[in-house]
Amino acid sequence: MDRRLLVIVLTLVVNLIGFGIMIPLLPLYARSFGASEQVIGLVIATFSLCQLVASPALGALSDRWGRRPVLILSLVGTAVSFVMLALARSVPMLFAGRLVDGLSGGNISTARAYVADITSEEERAKAYGLIGAAFGVGFVLGPALGGALAHVSYTAPIWAAAALTLVATGLAWIWLPETVHRGTASAVPFWAGLRDAFSRRSLRPLLIVDLVYWIATAVFQGTFALVAARRFGFDVPRVGYVLAAFGVLGVIVQVRLVGPIVAALGERRVFALGLLVAAIGLGGAALAHDVRLFLVALVPYAVGSALCTPSLASLISRAAGPEEQGMVQGAASALESLGRAIGPIGGTAVLQRLGDVAAFGSGTLLLVATMALVMVGPVRRGRESSRAFGCEDKSRAS
């Protein structure tokens, strides 16, 4: 493995363990301050709304200044935000901590652009699978560590997340080389990159799919802890352990299966297959009121999600040139952030008003809608869009 790829993946693993600690904790931590389910959704969404503003600018700045300084800046901001959350004594302080993290949080989009810098198109899906695996490891060890430390106090996992993020900052500072010749790429301020990306026929359908997919994903992520607590009485440790177990499954799929399956079928077909499997799983979980059936139903959801994320990232990267990966990944991350904002707000609103079946059901319908966009979009938008959807990738070029 390329040493640079190894370092960026290791940096992301350490950072995402800190991020993963917050997944089972934050909804129930906010509830301990008296927040309603809809307010909890807003707390979760604040991070993503701020990233919506910051990601395009950070992606463009990484093209101009380099990936390394932007990545380090975003990691420092994340560490500061965790300290703010640990010291919070009210719901407004929770909002403030999430705001700081969101405005500085360009680490994922910058890492994706970094991977695009150091890999060929043929290697990229596999490399993005490793980034997906980094997410998986973070979502295995993070929730498990958060669940274990929650036995001590609500703030113990947050302090651990801050410490781990500082470790990731040190890894990036010491070992991560630069890949961009500073000053040679054009700086695209804030929304200009997003507008430019949407102006391209080859990117527009992909970006719409990206948005709807992440809304669906965020519905599940924003409501899972609350649904499990309401339906089965799960506390933070139980939520953490369940998410850790499914994280293990996601890692296995992304490390062992994504590369071979994409080589055989192409990114577009793998993405559509993942959406179908994930929709079946989440729909089953929506209807399962026995805890064993609930957990079994989530297995296909975890497998499908693990297939979707690297396939979609690879499709987007293939639609951009090497000199604009930061801008395009920043635009995609902005839409991901918008989806992660809409999903928790909408999901918790549905949960509060219509119940847990409707909350998971809304996520299922969005996954089905994403699959429909993937399958129908290229037919309606012609050859250029078909190329963006991977219909003419190398596996089918003959």
NORKARA-V484154 format. One record per residue. PHI is phi in whole degrees, 0 to 359 (* if undefined). PSI is psi in degrees with one decimal (NA if undefined). Layout:
phi->PHI psi->PSI
phi->PHI psi->PSI
//
This chain:
phi->* psi->138.4
phi->306 psi->131.9
phi->300 psi->-36.9
phi->295 psi->-40.3
phi->295 psi->-40.5
phi->299 psi->-43.6
phi->293 psi->-43.2
phi->293 psi->-37.6
phi->293 psi->-42.7
phi->297 psi->-41.6
phi->300 psi->-44.7
phi->295 psi->-38.6
phi->302 psi->-49.3
phi->296 psi->-43.6
phi->296 psi->-41.2
phi->285 psi->-21.9
phi->297 psi->-43.1
phi->298 psi->-42.2
phi->295 psi->-42.0
phi->296 psi->-29.1
phi->303 psi->-34.0
phi->280 psi->-18.5
phi->298 psi->-52.9
phi->283 psi->-19.9
phi->274 psi->-45.6
phi->302 psi->-46.0
phi->300 psi->-42.8
phi->282 psi->-28.7
phi->296 psi->-45.4
phi->296 psi->-37.8
phi->296 psi->-28.4
phi->292 psi->-18.3
phi->269 psi->5.9
phi->89 psi->13.7
phi->287 psi->140.6
phi->284 psi->170.8
phi->298 psi->-37.2
phi->288 psi->-36.8
phi->295 psi->-37.9
phi->301 psi->-42.2
phi->300 psi->-38.3
phi->291 psi->-37.8
phi->299 psi->-46.5
phi->297 psi->-39.9
phi->286 psi->-21.9
phi->303 psi->-44.0
phi->304 psi->-47.6
phi->288 psi->-35.6
phi->296 psi->-39.0
phi->291 psi->-38.1
phi->296 psi->-30.0
phi->302 psi->-37.7
phi->282 psi->-41.7
phi->277 psi->-34.7
phi->300 psi->-46.5
phi->300 psi->-40.7
phi->293 psi->-43.6
phi->294 psi->-38.5
phi->297 psi->-44.0
phi->293 psi->-39.9
phi->295 psi->-31.8
phi->291 psi->-27.7
phi->291 psi->-33.3
phi->269 psi->-47.8
phi->268 psi->-23.1
phi->117 psi->152.3
phi->291 psi->-39.6
phi->300 psi->-53.4
phi->297 psi->-36.7
phi->293 psi->-41.2
phi->297 psi->-44.5
phi->295 psi->-42.5
phi->302 psi->-44.3
phi->292 psi->-35.9
phi->293 psi->-41.0
phi->298 psi->-43.2
phi->299 psi->-38.6
phi->296 psi->-42.9
phi->299 psi->-43.7
phi->299 psi->-41.5
phi->295 psi->-37.3
phi->295 psi->-38.9
phi->298 psi->-41.9
phi->298 psi->-41.1
phi->295 psi->-40.8
phi->296 psi->-32.0
phi->269 psi->-1.3
phi->296 psi->143.1
phi->233 psi->5.8
phi->202 psi->165.5
phi->298 psi->-41.8
phi->302 psi->-33.9
phi->291 psi->-32.7
phi->297 psi->-44.1
phi->300 psi->-41.3
phi->296 psi->-42.3
phi->297 psi->-42.2
phi->292 psi->-31.5
phi->295 psi->-45.3
phi->298 psi->-44.1
phi->298 psi->-42.9
phi->293 psi->-41.5
phi->291 psi->-26.7
phi->257 psi->-2.5
phi->272 psi->77.0
phi->251 psi->19.7
phi->292 psi->-39.3
phi->289 psi->-47.6
phi->295 psi->-37.6
phi->294 psi->-40.2
phi->297 psi->-40.4
phi->296 psi->-41.3
phi->295 psi->-37.5
phi->299 psi->-45.0
phi->298 psi->-40.5
phi->297 psi->-31.9
phi->295 psi->-34.4
phi->252 psi->4.7
phi->234 psi->155.0
phi->276 psi->166.9
phi->300 psi->-36.0
phi->292 psi->-29.4
phi->269 psi->-10.9
phi->291 psi->-41.5
phi->299 psi->-42.0
phi->296 psi->-40.6
phi->295 psi->-40.5
phi->292 psi->-27.3
phi->297 psi->-35.9
phi->293 psi->-37.1
phi->295 psi->-40.6
phi->299 psi->-37.5
phi->294 psi->-35.4
phi->299 psi->-41.3
phi->301 psi->-44.7
phi->299 psi->-45.5
phi->297 psi->-42.6
phi->299 psi->-37.8
phi->275 psi->-4.8
phi->271 psi->-59.7
phi->287 psi->-35.0
phi->298 psi->-59.5
phi->300 psi->-36.9
phi->296 psi->-44.8
phi->294 psi->-41.3
phi->298 psi->-42.7
phi->297 psi->-41.1
phi->293 psi->-44.6
phi->287 psi->-21.4
phi->296 psi->-19.6
phi->295 psi->-26.0
phi->280 psi->-55.7
phi->190 psi->168.1
phi->293 psi->-32.5
phi->277 psi->-20.6
phi->303 psi->-45.4
phi->297 psi->-31.9
phi->290 psi->-41.8
phi->298 psi->-38.2
phi->297 psi->-40.4
phi->297 psi->-40.7
phi->298 psi->-43.2
phi->296 psi->-42.6
phi->295 psi->-36.9
phi->294 psi->-36.2
phi->294 psi->-36.0
phi->298 psi->-44.4
phi->298 psi->-38.5
phi->299 psi->-43.2
phi->297 psi->-40.3
phi->299 psi->-45.4
phi->294 psi->-40.1
phi->295 psi->-42.9
phi->276 psi->-42.4
phi->249 psi->-14.0
phi->269 psi->115.3
phi->281 psi->160.3
phi->278 psi->150.7
phi->240 psi->-8.7
phi->249 psi->135.3
phi->280 psi->107.2
phi->299 psi->138.7
phi->87 psi->-9.0
phi->273 psi->-23.3
phi->266 psi->150.2
phi->282 psi->143.8
phi->273 psi->125.0
phi->247 psi->109.5
phi->284 psi->136.1
phi->39 psi->-108.6
phi->280 psi->-10.5
phi->299 psi->-39.8
phi->297 psi->-41.0
phi->294 psi->-42.4
phi->296 psi->-41.9
phi->296 psi->-41.9
phi->297 psi->-41.8
phi->288 psi->-20.0
phi->284 psi->-11.2
phi->265 psi->126.0
phi->298 psi->-30.4
phi->287 psi->-23.8
phi->259 psi->-30.1
phi->304 psi->-50.3
phi->296 psi->-35.6
phi->296 psi->-41.2
phi->291 psi->-34.9
phi->295 psi->-44.7
phi->301 psi->-43.4
phi->303 psi->-45.0
phi->297 psi->-50.2
phi->295 psi->-39.2
phi->299 psi->-43.7
phi->285 psi->-24.9
phi->297 psi->-46.8
phi->299 psi->-45.7
phi->298 psi->-40.9
phi->288 psi->-25.7
phi->300 psi->-46.5
phi->295 psi->-48.9
phi->297 psi->-35.6
phi->282 psi->-19.8
phi->246 psi->-12.0
phi->303 psi->-51.0
phi->299 psi->-40.0
phi->289 psi->-40.3
phi->295 psi->-45.2
phi->295 psi->-36.5
phi->290 psi->-41.5
phi->289 psi->-42.6
phi->276 psi->-37.3
phi->235 psi->2.2
phi->73 psi->26.9
phi->292 psi->140.4
phi->258 psi->-175.4
phi->302 psi->-47.0
phi->301 psi->-43.1
phi->294 psi->-42.3
phi->300 psi->-43.9
phi->298 psi->-42.8
phi->291 psi->-37.3
phi->295 psi->-46.3
phi->297 psi->-35.6
phi->296 psi->-41.6
phi->297 psi->-42.6
phi->286 psi->-25.3
phi->297 psi->-38.9
phi->301 psi->-44.1
phi->298 psi->-42.8
phi->298 psi->-39.5
phi->298 psi->-45.4
phi->301 psi->-45.2
phi->297 psi->-44.6
phi->284 psi->-31.2
phi->279 psi->-41.4
phi->261 psi->-28.1
phi->250 psi->-32.6
phi->300 psi->-49.1
phi->303 psi->-54.6
phi->297 psi->-39.7
phi->292 psi->-40.7
phi->295 psi->-39.7
phi->299 psi->-34.3
phi->277 psi->-37.2
phi->247 psi->-23.6
phi->92 psi->154.3
phi->299 psi->-41.3
phi->297 psi->-46.5
phi->293 psi->-38.3
phi->295 psi->-40.4
phi->298 psi->-45.8
phi->297 psi->-41.4
phi->298 psi->-43.7
phi->299 psi->-40.3
phi->298 psi->-42.8
phi->298 psi->-48.1
phi->296 psi->-42.3
phi->296 psi->-40.5
phi->296 psi->-40.4
phi->299 psi->-44.0
phi->293 psi->-46.8
phi->292 psi->-36.9
phi->297 psi->-40.6
phi->296 psi->-40.5
phi->295 psi->-33.5
phi->298 psi->-33.6
phi->264 psi->-9.2
phi->273 psi->119.7
phi->249 psi->4.7
phi->258 psi->132.2
phi->299 psi->-34.6
phi->292 psi->-43.3
phi->295 psi->-36.9
phi->300 psi->-47.7
phi->291 psi->-38.7
phi->297 psi->-40.1
phi->295 psi->-28.9
phi->284 psi->-12.9
phi->299 psi->-52.8
phi->296 psi->-30.0
phi->298 psi->-44.4
phi->296 psi->-42.2
phi->296 psi->-47.7
phi->298 psi->-42.5
phi->296 psi->-38.2
phi->294 psi->-29.1
phi->282 psi->-34.6
phi->289 psi->-48.5
phi->298 psi->-52.1
phi->292 psi->-32.1
phi->296 psi->-43.7
phi->293 psi->-43.1
phi->299 psi->-39.6
phi->293 psi->-41.5
phi->302 psi->-43.5
phi->293 psi->-43.1
phi->294 psi->-34.2
phi->291 psi->-19.5
phi->272 psi->4.4
phi->233 psi->153.1
phi->280 psi->165.5
phi->296 psi->-27.6
phi->277 psi->-5.4
phi->233 psi->17.8
phi->299 psi->-39.4
phi->298 psi->-43.6
phi->296 psi->-46.8
phi->292 psi->-43.8
phi->294 psi->-33.1
phi->294 psi->-40.6
phi->296 psi->-44.1
phi->297 psi->-39.6
phi->293 psi->-33.2
phi->297 psi->-42.2
phi->291 psi->-37.9
phi->301 psi->-41.8
phi->295 psi->-40.4
phi->298 psi->-43.2
phi->298 psi->-41.4
phi->290 psi->-18.4
phi->276 psi->-46.7
phi->294 psi->-42.4
phi->303 psi->-55.1
phi->296 psi->-38.1
phi->296 psi->-49.2
phi->293 psi->-42.4
phi->296 psi->-44.4
phi->289 psi->-31.1
phi->295 psi->-44.4
phi->297 psi->-41.4
phi->300 psi->-45.7
phi->293 psi->-35.5
phi->264 psi->-35.9
phi->243 psi->-12.9
phi->105 psi->174.2
phi->287 psi->-31.4
phi->297 psi->-44.4
phi->293 psi->-34.8
phi->298 psi->-53.6
phi->293 psi->-33.7
phi->298 psi->-37.1
phi->294 psi->-38.4
phi->297 psi->-38.7
phi->297 psi->-45.3
phi->298 psi->-36.6
phi->291 psi->-36.2
phi->296 psi->-41.7
phi->296 psi->-40.8
phi->297 psi->-38.3
phi->297 psi->-43.5
phi->298 psi->-39.4
phi->297 psi->-39.6
phi->296 psi->-40.6
phi->295 psi->-44.4
phi->283 psi->-34.3
phi->268 psi->-34.6
phi->307 psi->-51.7
phi->298 psi->-32.9
phi->293 psi->-37.2
phi->276 psi->-23.8
phi->255 psi->2.5
phi->85 psi->-169.3
phi->294 psi->-39.9
phi->297 psi->-43.5
phi->291 psi->-34.9
phi->299 psi->-37.9
phi->296 psi->-40.4
phi->295 psi->-31.5
phi->277 psi->3.9
phi->87 psi->11.9
phi->291 psi->-20.2
phi->242 psi->33.7
phi->288 psi->172.9
phi->300 psi->-31.8
phi->292 psi->-15.6
phi->236 psi->11.7
phi->291 psi->-23.3
phi->292 psi->NA
//
